Amino acid sequence: MALLEIRNVTRRFGDFVAVDGVSLSIGAGEFFTLLGPSGCGKTTLLRMIAGFDAPDGGAILLDGQDMTGVPPEARDIHTVFQSYALFPHMTVADNIAFPLRMAKCPPGEIPARVEEALDDVSLPGMGKRFPNELSGGQRQRVAVARALINRPKLLLLDEPLAALDAKLRERMQLELITLQKEIGITFVYVTHDQEEALALSHRIAVMNKGKVEQLDEPAKIYGFPKNRFVADFIGECNLFDCTVAAHDAGGLDLAIEGLGKVRSAGAENVVQGAKGTLALRPEKVAIGRELNAADCVNRFHGKVFDYLYTGDVTLYIVEVEGGQRVEVMLPNNAVGRSSKFFEPGDAVQIGWRDDAGHYLHD
């Protein structure tokens, strides 16, 4: 049985449907992420799980118990907010101890449990400090320690890293993964950051306009998006409108305006003449002065239109002879400018395997 079950949950605000018939199950010990753009319903869903808001329809069950009418403080659930919500007049130790005192924990047990919690989040000896004496990352860890002090069945995290700078956010992602593994408590994490979701999660629910577009493991969502929204929202992706010219056991022949004939892997329920989209990740496209035909079933001549250098990779925009523009990503794994570095106007060939692209039904 799942630890958390969400059954056909709906929440409306007037005529606006914030959450639209969402159903999903989350297992014990899972790091589960609700991912989507602003306004997609992910935070509203999290608030309903926590008990801060009530659904207009459907049910939320925790460990088999219906949470309808159960107030937030009576649910075995804690929440970490983006603002951390620490008490500024209390020390770190008092902040962490607050839930224990509210739960009438014997006073003699509290100091040892607080020290254990500080060790869990790598803040030993910091109990006497106040929140304003801590860095953003340290305050985030204190908020997590306070949320975990009573060992809830479920920890909800509402974009807890959004206010941190990029380097600290990356370090805190690693710490959250380690912490979740060590403690074994189920995490439900809300973010709009695709890279963060891919890095942290066991499974991801991609949300859009109140609905779950796709629920799967990170690698499957990235490599095999179910529709155009997911392909476009998760990472960089070439999306080409196409028509199925032919199909056989080996795959599909697609007609793409400005590109021509493209061979792609097969898909279910495809008929000749169907309209769809070819999703092609830039890192799966090869680029060179001349490519080996054996390596690239799909091969086109063009010129470099522009590029974006981001340090670890360079994203090239290549305009092929038919006029279509294709994004190509290359790792910058050589010292300085290697022979693979191209300038705008350079004549190049690009190509990809027939199983590199992913056909999506319209």
KEKE-3310 file (N, C-alpha, C; in steps of 0.2 Angstrom, whole numbers, plus 5000, padded with zeros to 4 digits):
npx = (5004:5002:5011:5006:4991:4983:4968:4959:4959:4953:4953:4946:4946:4935:4931:4942:4952:4963:4969:4966:4957:4967:4977:4987:5000:5012:5026:5033:5048:5051:5058:5049:5044:5035:5033:5033:5028:5025:5009:5004:4998:5005:5010:4997:4992:5002:4999:4986:4989:4996:4986:4983:4974:4959:4952:4941:4935:4937:4950:4962:4974:4983:4994:4984:4973:4960:4962:4953:4946:4955:4965:4980:4990:4987:4991:5003:5014:5026:5031:5043:5046:5049:5053:5058:5054:5059:5060:5065:5069:5073:5085:5095:5094:5083:5073:5073:5069:5056:5045:5045:5043:5030:5024:5024:5035:5046:5055:5069:5073:5074:5087:5096:5090:5089:5103:5106:5098:5104:5116:5112:5109:5122:5126:5133:5136:5130:5119:5118:5117:5109:5096:5099:5112:5117:5121:5112:5111:5113:5102:5092:5095:5093:5079:5075:5080:5071:5059:5061:5062:5053:5051:5042:5030:5030:5038:5036:5042:5043:5049:5062:5075:5075:5079:5092:5109:5117:5128:5128:5115:5117:5125:5117:5107:5114:5116:5102:5098:5107:5103:5090:5091:5098:5089:5077:5064:5049:5049:5041:5042:5042:5045:5050:5061:5069:5081:5084:5074:5076:5089:5086:5076:5067:5055:5045:5032:5026:5018:5004:4993:4985:4984:4992:5004:5014:5020:5034:5050:5065:5074:5066:5057:5064:5070:5060:5048:5030:5022:5021:5022:5029:5041:5046:5047:5056:5072:5083:5077:5074:5060:5050:5038:5029:5025:5019:5026:5028:5028:5035:5041:5053:5053:5049:5046:5048:5041:5048:5046:5057:5068:5067:5066:5066:5072:5065:5063:5051:5033:5018:5002:5002:4998:4999:5001:4998:4999:5012:5025:5042:5053:5069:5084:5097:5110:5110:5113:5125:5139:5150:5164:5163:5153:5153:5143:5139:5137:5126:5111:5102:5106:5113:5117:5123:5125:5133:5123:5122:5129:5129:5139:5142:5151:5153:5147:5143:5130:5125:5117:5111:5108:5100:5101:5088:5082:5077:5081:5092:5096:5112:5121:5137:5150:5162:5176:5189:5205:5204:5200:5195:5197:5184:5177:5166:5162:5150:5143:5151:5153:5145:5141:5127:5120:5111:5106:5094:5086:5087:5078:5062:5046:5031:5013:5001)
npy = (4994:5011:5025:5038:5043:5051:5054:5058:5072:5089:5106:5122:5139:5150:5153:5147:5133:5126:5114:5099:5085:5076:5062:5051:5040:5038:5031:5024:5031:5037:5049:5061:5072:5086:5094:5109:5124:5141:5143:5130:5122:5115:5119:5122:5109:5103:5111:5106:5093:5095:5100:5114:5119:5114:5101:5103:5092:5074:5064:5063:5052:5046:5034:5025:5032:5043:5060:5070:5084:5083:5093:5103:5102:5089:5080:5068:5075:5086:5103:5111:5128:5140:5151:5147:5151:5152:5156:5172:5177:5166:5154:5143:5130:5131:5134:5122:5113:5117:5110:5098:5103:5108:5095:5090:5084:5075:5086:5083:5075:5083:5091:5081:5076:5087:5089:5078:5080:5091:5086:5077:5086:5091:5102:5103:5109:5121:5126:5137:5148:5162:5164:5175:5175:5165:5157:5157:5144:5137:5141:5135:5121:5121:5123:5111:5102:5105:5102:5088:5083:5077:5065:5064:5055:5060:5072:5088:5099:5115:5122:5124:5128:5139:5152:5152:5155:5149:5140:5136:5131:5119:5112:5110:5103:5090:5088:5086:5075:5065:5066:5062:5049:5044:5046:5041:5045:5049:5061:5074:5085:5102:5111:5122:5120:5112:5105:5103:5095:5083:5079:5076:5067:5052:5049:5059:5070:5079:5094:5103:5116:5112:5098:5082:5079:5070:5056:5048:5040:5050:5049:5043:5052:5062:5056:5050:5059:5061:5070:5086:5097:5092:5088:5100:5107:5101:5102:5106:5105:5101:5103:5098:5100:5088:5076:5059:5050:5037:5021:5007:4990:4994:5007:5025:5035:5052:5068:5083:5100:5111:5104:5090:5073:5062:5049:5040:5032:5019:5021:5019:5015:5023:5031:5032:5048:5055:5069:5075:5077:5078:5075:5080:5079:5091:5086:5074:5076:5075:5085:5092:5095:5086:5072:5054:5044:5031:5033:5041:5041:5051:5065:5081:5096:5112:5128:5136:5146:5153:5153:5147:5149:5141:5137:5123:5117:5120:5127:5125:5133:5128:5131:5123:5118:5118:5127:5125:5127:5119:5114:5110:5102:5102:5095:5105:5099:5100:5108:5125:5132:5119:5109:5106:5117:5129:5143:5157:5156:5146:5132:5116:5099:5091:5078:5063:5048:5035:5032:5042:5053:5056:5052:5061:5060:5072)
npz = (5000:4996:5004:5003:4996:4982:4977:4963:4965:4966:4965:4966:4962:4962:4946:4941:4939:4949:4953:4944:4945:4950:4952:4961:4968:4981:4987:5003:5009:4997:4986:4980:4967:4963:4948:4938:4929:4935:4943:4939:4948:4957:4970:4976:4977:4986:4997:5000:5003:5015:5023:5024:5015:5008:4997:4984:4979:4978:4987:5000:5006:5020:5024:5023:5029:5028:5025:5026:5034:5044:5054:5050:5061:5066:5057:5052:5046:5040:5035:5025:5021:5007:5013:5025:5038:5051:5069:5073:5085:5093:5097:5087:5092:5100:5090:5084:5094:5096:5090:5098:5111:5109:5107:5119:5124:5136:5145:5149:5138:5127:5124:5120:5108:5100:5098:5091:5079:5074:5071:5061:5050:5048:5056:5069:5085:5083:5090:5098:5091:5082:5070:5061:5061:5053:5037:5021:5017:5029:5037:5030:5032:5046:5046:5040:5049:5060:5055:5054:5067:5074:5067:5056:5045:5033:5023:5017:5005:5000:4987:4993:4990:4982:4984:4985:4980:4965:4966:4980:4980:4973:4981:4992:4986:4985:4998:5003:4996:5002:5015:5015:5011:5022:5033:5028:5027:5018:5005:4998:4985:4979:4965:4951:4944:4932:4931:4944:4949:4941:4946:4959:4961:4964:4957:4946:4945:4932:4930:4923:4920:4931:4929:4929:4918:4915:4923:4930:4931:4932:4921:4911:4909:4904:4893:4886:4883:4885:4878:4869:4878:4889:4883:4879:4891:4899:4900:4886:4869:4852:4843:4830:4819:4810:4797:4796:4784:4780:4787:4796:4802:4806:4809:4807:4793:4792:4787:4786:4786:4779:4782:4777:4773:4787:4797:4810:4826:4829:4834:4844:4837:4825:4810:4792:4786:4797:4808:4819:4831:4831:4843:4848:4856:4859:4862:4856:4843:4831:4825:4813:4801:4791:4791:4796:4786:4789:4803:4805:4801:4797:4789:4786:4777:4781:4789:4802:4812:4824:4841:4858:4872:4887:4896:4902:4891:4873:4864:4848:4835:4820:4803:4791:4774:4769:4777:4789:4807:4818:4834:4842:4853:4861:4871:4881:4881:4879:4880:4879:4863:4853:4838:4836:4838:4832:4821:4818:4802:4797:4787:4789:4793:4800:4810:4815:4824:4819:4830:4839:4839:4845:4842:4844:4846:4840)
capx = (5000:5006:5011:5002:4987:4979:4963:4955:4958:4951:4953:4944:4946:4930:4930:4949:4953:4970:4970:4960:4956:4974:4977:4994:5002:5019:5028:5037:5055:5052:5059:5044:5044:5030:5037:5029:5029:5021:5002:5002:4994:5009:5009:4990:4992:5006:4995:4981:4992:4998:4980:4982:4969:4955:4950:4933:4933:4942:4952:4970:4975:4990:4995:4977:4968:4957:4964:4947:4944:4960:4969:4988:4994:4986:4993:5010:5017:5029:5032:5048:5044:5055:5056:5061:5049:5062:5058:5071:5071:5075:5092:5094:5092:5076:5069:5073:5066:5049:5040:5045:5039:5023:5021:5024:5041:5049:5061:5075:5075:5075:5094:5100:5087:5091:5110:5106:5095:5110:5121:5109:5110:5129:5127:5135:5138:5127:5113:5117:5117:5102:5095:5102:5120:5118:5120:5105:5111:5113:5095:5088:5096:5089:5072:5074:5080:5065:5054:5062:5064:5047:5051:5035:5029:5030:5041:5034:5047:5040:5054:5066:5081:5074:5082:5100:5113:5118:5133:5125:5109:5119:5128:5111:5104:5117:5114:5096:5098:5110:5099:5084:5093:5100:5083:5072:5057:5046:5050:5037:5046:5039:5050:5049:5067:5069:5087:5084:5070:5080:5094:5085:5070:5065:5050:5043:5025:5026:5011:5003:4986:4981:4984:4998:5005:5018:5023:5039:5057:5068:5077:5061:5053:5069:5072:5054:5042:5024:5019:5026:5023:5034:5048:5048:5048:5061:5078:5083:5074:5072:5053:5049:5031:5031:5020:5021:5026:5028:5030:5036:5043:5060:5053:5045:5049:5044:5042:5048:5047:5063:5073:5066:5064:5069:5070:5064:5061:5044:5029:5012:4996:5004:4995:5002:4998:4997:5003:5015:5031:5048:5057:5076:5088:5103:5116:5110:5115:5132:5141:5157:5165:5160:5151:5152:5136:5137:5135:5121:5105:5099:5112:5111:5122:5121:5129:5132:5119:5125:5131:5129:5144:5139:5156:5153:5144:5142:5124:5126:5111:5113:5103:5102:5100:5081:5080:5076:5086:5093:5101:5116:5125:5144:5153:5168:5180:5196:5208:5204:5196:5197:5195:5177:5174:5164:5160:5145:5145:5155:5149:5145:5136:5124:5117:5109:5104:5087:5083:5089:5072:5056:5039:5025:5007:4998)
capy = (5000:5018:5029:5044:5042:5056:5051:5062:5078:5095:5112:5128:5146:5154:5149:5145:5126:5125:5106:5096:5078:5073:5055:5048:5037:5040:5025:5025:5031:5039:5056:5062:5079:5089:5099:5112:5131:5144:5142:5124:5118:5110:5122:5121:5102:5102:5114:5101:5087:5098:5102:5121:5120:5108:5100:5103:5085:5069:5062:5062:5047:5045:5028:5022:5036:5049:5066:5075:5086:5082:5099:5102:5100:5083:5076:5066:5078:5093:5106:5116:5133:5143:5157:5143:5152:5151:5161:5175:5178:5160:5151:5137:5124:5132:5133:5114:5110:5120:5105:5094:5106:5108:5089:5089:5079:5076:5091:5080:5071:5087:5093:5076:5075:5093:5088:5073:5083:5096:5081:5075:5091:5094:5108:5101:5114:5128:5127:5143:5154:5164:5163:5180:5173:5159:5158:5154:5136:5134:5142:5130:5115:5121:5122:5104:5098:5106:5098:5081:5082:5072:5060:5063:5050:5063:5079:5092:5104:5120:5126:5127:5130:5144:5159:5151:5156:5142:5135:5134:5127:5113:5109:5109:5097:5084:5086:5084:5068:5061:5066:5058:5042:5042:5046:5036:5048:5051:5068:5077:5091:5106:5115:5123:5120:5105:5101:5101:5089:5077:5077:5074:5063:5045:5050:5066:5072:5085:5096:5109:5118:5108:5091:5078:5077:5063:5053:5043:5041:5056:5047:5041:5058:5066:5053:5048:5063:5059:5075:5091:5101:5089:5088:5107:5110:5097:5103:5109:5100:5102:5101:5099:5098:5083:5071:5052:5048:5030:5017:4999:4987:4997:5014:5029:5040:5058:5073:5089:5106:5115:5099:5085:5066:5060:5043:5040:5026:5018:5023:5015:5018:5028:5029:5036:5055:5058:5074:5075:5081:5075:5078:5078:5082:5093:5082:5068:5078:5076:5091:5091:5098:5081:5066:5048:5042:5025:5034:5046:5040:5057:5069:5087:5101:5118:5133:5138:5152:5156:5148:5150:5146:5141:5134:5115:5115:5125:5125:5128:5134:5127:5132:5118:5120:5119:5133:5124:5128:5114:5115:5105:5103:5099:5097:5108:5094:5101:5114:5130:5130:5113:5108:5105:5124:5132:5150:5158:5156:5140:5126:5110:5094:5088:5071:5059:5041:5035:5031:5048:5057:5053:5054:5062:5062:5078)
capz = (5000:4996:5010:5002:4990:4980:4973:4959:4969:4962:4969:4962:4965:4958:4939:4940:4942:4951:4953:4940:4945:4950:4956:4961:4974:4983:4992:5009:5008:4990:4985:4974:4965:4959:4944:4933:4929:4940:4941:4937:4953:4962:4977:4979:4979:4992:5003:5002:5007:5022:5027:5024:5011:5007:4991:4982:4977:4979:4994:5001:5011:5022:5027:5022:5033:5025:5029:5026:5040:5049:5054:5049:5067:5068:5052:5053:5040:5042:5029:5024:5016:5004:5018:5031:5043:5058:5074:5073:5092:5096:5095:5083:5096:5102:5084:5082:5099:5097:5089:5103:5116:5107:5108:5127:5125:5142:5144:5149:5132:5122:5122:5116:5102:5096:5096:5085:5073:5072:5067:5055:5045:5047:5060:5076:5089:5081:5093:5102:5087:5080:5063:5058:5061:5049:5030:5019:5017:5036:5039:5026:5036:5052:5044:5039:5056:5064:5052:5055:5074:5077:5063:5053:5040:5026:5023:5011:5004:4995:4983:4998:4988:4977:4986:4986:4974:4961:4969:4986:4979:4970:4987:4996:4983:4987:5006:5003:4994:5007:5021:5013:5011:5028:5037:5025:5027:5012:5003:4992:4984:4974:4961:4944:4941:4929:4933:4951:4949:4938:4950:4966:4962:4962:4952:4945:4941:4928:4930:4918:4920:4935:4928:4928:4911:4914:4930:4929:4933:4928:4915:4906:4907:4899:4886:4882:4885:4882:4874:4867:4883:4893:4879:4879:4898:4902:4896:4879:4864:4846:4842:4823:4816:4805:4795:4795:4777:4779:4794:4795:4808:4808:4812:4804:4789:4793:4782:4791:4782:4779:4783:4772:4775:4793:4799:4817:4829:4829:4839:4844:4834:4820:4803:4787:4785:4804:4810:4825:4833:4832:4849:4847:4861:4855:4863:4852:4836:4829:4821:4810:4794:4787:4796:4793:4784:4793:4810:4805:4796:4796:4789:4783:4776:4784:4791:4809:4812:4830:4846:4865:4876:4894:4900:4901:4884:4868:4860:4841:4831:4813:4798:4786:4767:4768:4780:4796:4812:4823:4840:4843:4859:4861:4878:4880:4885:4877:4883:4874:4857:4849:4831:4836:4839:4825:4821:4814:4795:4795:4783:4793:4793:4806:4809:4821:4822:4818:4836:4843:4839:4848:4839:4848:4843:4841)
cpx = (5004:5006:5006:4998:4983:4974:4958:4953:4957:4951:4951:4944:4941:4929:4937:4950:4961:4973:4964:4960:4963:4974:4985:4995:5010:5020:5032:5044:5056:5054:5055:5044:5038:5033:5032:5030:5024:5014:5000:4998:4998:5009:5003:4990:4996:5002:4989:4983:4994:4992:4979:4977:4965:4952:4943:4931:4939:4945:4960:4970:4982:4990:4988:4972:4966:4959:4958:4945:4949:4965:4977:4991:4993:4988:5001:5014:5020:5031:5038:5047:5050:5058:5059:5057:5052:5060:5065:5073:5073:5081:5090:5092:5085:5071:5068:5068:5058:5044:5039:5042:5032:5019:5022:5030:5044:5055:5068:5078:5077:5082:5097:5097:5089:5098:5110:5103:5100:5115:5118:5109:5117:5129:5129:5138:5135:5121:5112:5117:5110:5102:5099:5110:5122:5117:5113:5105:5110:5105:5091:5089:5093:5082:5070:5075:5074:5059:5054:5062:5059:5047:5044:5036:5031:5033:5039:5039:5044:5045:5059:5073:5081:5078:5089:5103:5115:5122:5131:5119:5111:5122:5122:5107:5107:5116:5107:5095:5101:5106:5093:5085:5094:5094:5078:5065:5055:5047:5045:5039:5043:5045:5048:5056:5068:5075:5087:5080:5073:5085:5092:5080:5070:5060:5048:5036:5026:5019:5010:4995:4982:4981:4991:4999:5009:5020:5027:5045:5060:5071:5072:5057:5058:5070:5066:5048:5036:5021:5024:5027:5029:5041:5050:5050:5054:5067:5078:5081:5072:5065:5051:5042:5033:5024:5022:5020:5025:5030:5030:5039:5049:5059:5048:5049:5044:5046:5042:5050:5053:5069:5073:5064:5069:5067:5070:5062:5053:5040:5022:5007:4997:5001:4999:4998:4996:5001:5005:5020:5036:5052:5064:5081:5094:5109:5116:5112:5122:5133:5148:5158:5162:5159:5151:5145:5134:5134:5128:5116:5103:5105:5111:5117:5119:5126:5128:5129:5122:5126:5130:5134:5142:5145:5157:5151:5144:5136:5125:5119:5113:5107:5105:5099:5093:5078:5078:5082:5086:5098:5105:5121:5132:5147:5160:5173:5187:5198:5207:5199:5199:5195:5187:5173:5172:5161:5154:5147:5149:5151:5150:5140:5134:5121:5115:5106:5096:5083:5084:5083:5067:5050:5034:5019:5004:4991)
cpy = (5006:5021:5035:5042:5048:5054:5057:5069:5084:5101:5118:5134:5150:5149:5146:5138:5125:5118:5103:5089:5074:5067:5053:5045:5038:5034:5028:5026:5034:5047:5058:5070:5081:5095:5102:5120:5134:5144:5136:5120:5115:5113:5121:5114:5100:5105:5109:5095:5089:5099:5110:5123:5113:5107:5101:5096:5080:5068:5061:5057:5046:5039:5024:5026:5042:5055:5071:5077:5086:5089:5098:5099:5092:5078:5074:5068:5085:5096:5111:5121:5136:5148:5154:5145:5150:5157:5165:5177:5172:5157:5145:5131:5125:5132:5126:5111:5112:5114:5100:5096:5106:5101:5086:5083:5080:5081:5088:5076:5076:5089:5087:5075:5081:5092:5083:5076:5088:5091:5079:5079:5095:5101:5107:5108:5121:5130:5134:5149:5156:5164:5169:5179:5168:5161:5156:5147:5133:5135:5137:5123:5115:5120:5114:5100:5099:5102:5090:5079:5077:5066:5059:5057:5053:5070:5082:5098:5109:5124:5129:5129:5136:5150:5158:5153:5149:5137:5132:5129:5120:5109:5106:5103:5090:5082:5084:5076:5063:5061:5062:5051:5039:5041:5041:5039:5050:5059:5069:5084:5095:5110:5116:5122:5112:5101:5099:5095:5083:5075:5074:5068:5056:5045:5057:5066:5078:5088:5102:5110:5114:5101:5088:5076:5071:5062:5047:5045:5047:5054:5045:5048:5062:5063:5051:5052:5060:5064:5081:5096:5098:5089:5095:5110:5107:5098:5106:5103:5104:5099:5103:5096:5093:5079:5064:5051:5041:5027:5010:4997:4991:5004:5018:5034:5047:5064:5080:5095:5110:5110:5093:5079:5065:5053:5043:5033:5025:5021:5019:5019:5024:5026:5034:5043:5058:5064:5073:5079:5077:5079:5076:5082:5084:5089:5076:5069:5079:5082:5090:5094:5092:5075:5060:5045:5036:5027:5038:5044:5046:5062:5075:5092:5108:5123:5135:5145:5156:5151:5151:5146:5146:5138:5127:5113:5121:5123:5129:5128:5133:5127:5128:5121:5122:5125:5132:5125:5122:5115:5109:5106:5099:5100:5100:5104:5095:5107:5119:5129:5125:5114:5108:5112:5127:5139:5151:5159:5150:5135:5120:5105:5092:5082:5068:5052:5041:5034:5036:5052:5053:5056:5055:5064:5069:5077)
cpz = (5000:5002:5009:4995:4989:4975:4970:4963:4964:4967:4964:4966:4961:4951:4937:4943:4943:4950:4950:4940:4945:4954:4955:4968:4975:4988:4997:5006:5001:4991:4979:4973:4961:4955:4939:4934:4934:4938:4939:4942:4958:4969:4980:4981:4985:4998:5005:5006:5014:5026:5027:5020:5010:5000:4990:4981:4977:4986:4994:5007:5013:5026:5028:5026:5029:5029:5029:5033:5046:5048:5053:5055:5069:5063:5053:5047:5043:5035:5030:5019:5013:5009:5024:5037:5050:5062:5075:5081:5096:5093:5090:5086:5098:5096:5083:5088:5100:5095:5095:5109:5115:5108:5115:5128:5132:5141:5145:5143:5126:5119:5118:5109:5097:5094:5090:5079:5070:5068:5061:5049:5045:5050:5067:5079:5087:5085:5096:5098:5085:5073:5059:5058:5057:5041:5028:5019:5024:5039:5036:5030:5043:5051:5043:5045:5060:5061:5053:5062:5077:5072:5060:5047:5033:5027:5017:5011:4998:4992:4989:4996:4983:4978:4986:4979:4971:4964:4976:4985:4976:4976:4991:4993:4985:4994:5007:5001:4999:5013:5020:5013:5018:5033:5035:5025:5020:5011:4998:4991:4978:4971:4954:4941:4939:4931:4940:4952:4946:4942:4957:4966:4960:4956:4952:4942:4938:4927:4926:4919:4925:4935:4928:4921:4910:4921:4928:4932:4929:4921:4909:4904:4902:4893:4882:4885:4882:4878:4873:4873:4888:4890:4880:4886:4901:4898:4889:4874:4858:4845:4835:4822:4811:4803:4794:4787:4775:4786:4792:4802:4811:4811:4807:4799:4790:4788:4787:4786:4784:4781:4778:4776:4781:4795:4807:4819:4829:4835:4838:4840:4829:4813:4798:4786:4792:4805:4817:4826:4834:4838:4848:4851:4857:4856:4859:4845:4836:4825:4819:4803:4790:4792:4792:4792:4788:4800:4810:4799:4793:4795:4784:4782:4778:4786:4799:4809:4818:4835:4853:4869:4883:4898:4899:4894:4880:4864:4854:4838:4823:4809:4793:4779:4766:4772:4788:4801:4817:4828:4841:4849:4860:4868:4876:4884:4883:4879:4877:4868:4853:4842:4830:4837:4833:4826:4817:4806:4793:4792:4788:4791:4800:4805:4815:4819:4822:4825:4841:4844:4842:4845:4844:4844:4845:4846)
residu = (MET:ALA:LEU:LEU:GLU:ILE:ARG:ASN:VAL:THR:ARG:ARG:PHE:GLY:ASP:PHE:VAL:ALA:VAL:ASP:GLY:VAL:SER:LEU:SER:ILE:GLY:ALA:GLY:GLU:PHE:PHE:THR:LEU:LEU:GLY:PRO:SER:GLY:CYS:GLY:LYS:THR:THR:LEU:LEU:ARG:MET:ILE:ALA:GLY:PHE:ASP:ALA:PRO:ASP:GLY:GLY:ALA:ILE:LEU:LEU:ASP:GLY:GLN:ASP:MET:THR:GLY:VAL:PRO:PRO:GLU:ALA:ARG:ASP:ILE:HIS:THR:VAL:PHE:GLN:SER:TYR:ALA:LEU:PHE:PRO:HIS:MET:THR:VAL:ALA:ASP:ASN:ILE:ALA:PHE:PRO:LEU:ARG:MET:ALA:LYS:CYS:PRO:PRO:GLY:GLU:ILE:PRO:ALA:ARG:VAL:GLU:GLU:ALA:LEU:ASP:ASP:VAL:SER:LEU:PRO:GLY:MET:GLY:LYS:ARG:PHE:PRO:ASN:GLU:LEU:SER:GLY:GLY:GLN:ARG:GLN:ARG:VAL:ALA:VAL:ALA:ARG:ALA:LEU:ILE:ASN:ARG:PRO:LYS:LEU:LEU:LEU:LEU:ASP:GLU:PRO:LEU:ALA:ALA:LEU:ASP:ALA:LYS:LEU:ARG:GLU:ARG:MET:GLN:LEU:GLU:LEU:ILE:THR:LEU:GLN:LYS:GLU:ILE:GLY:ILE:THR:PHE:VAL:TYR:VAL:THR:HIS:ASP:GLN:GLU:GLU:ALA:LEU:ALA:LEU:SER:HIS:ARG:ILE:ALA:VAL:MET:ASN:LYS:GLY:LYS:VAL:GLU:GLN:LEU:ASP:GLU:PRO:ALA:LYS:ILE:TYR:GLY:PHE:PRO:LYS:ASN:ARG:PHE:VAL:ALA:ASP:PHE:ILE:GLY:GLU:CYS:ASN:LEU:PHE:ASP:CYS:THR:VAL:ALA:ALA:HIS:ASP:ALA:GLY:GLY:LEU:ASP:LEU:ALA:ILE:GLU:GLY:LEU:GLY:LYS:VAL:ARG:SER:ALA:GLY:ALA:GLU:ASN:VAL:VAL:GLN:GLY:ALA:LYS:GLY:THR:LEU:ALA:LEU:ARG:PRO:GLU:LYS:VAL:ALA:ILE:GLY:ARG:GLU:LEU:ASN:ALA:ALA:ASP:CYS:VAL:ASN:ARG:PHE:HIS:GLY:LYS:VAL:PHE:ASP:TYR:LEU:TYR:THR:GLY:ASP:VAL:THR:LEU:TYR:ILE:VAL:GLU:VAL:GLU:GLY:GLY:GLN:ARG:VAL:GLU:VAL:MET:LEU:PRO:ASN:ASN:ALA:VAL:GLY:ARG:SER:SER:LYS:PHE:PHE:GLU:PRO:GLY:ASP:ALA:VAL:GLN:ILE:GLY:TRP:ARG:ASP:ASP:ALA:GLY:HIS:TYR:LEU:HIS:ASP)
# end
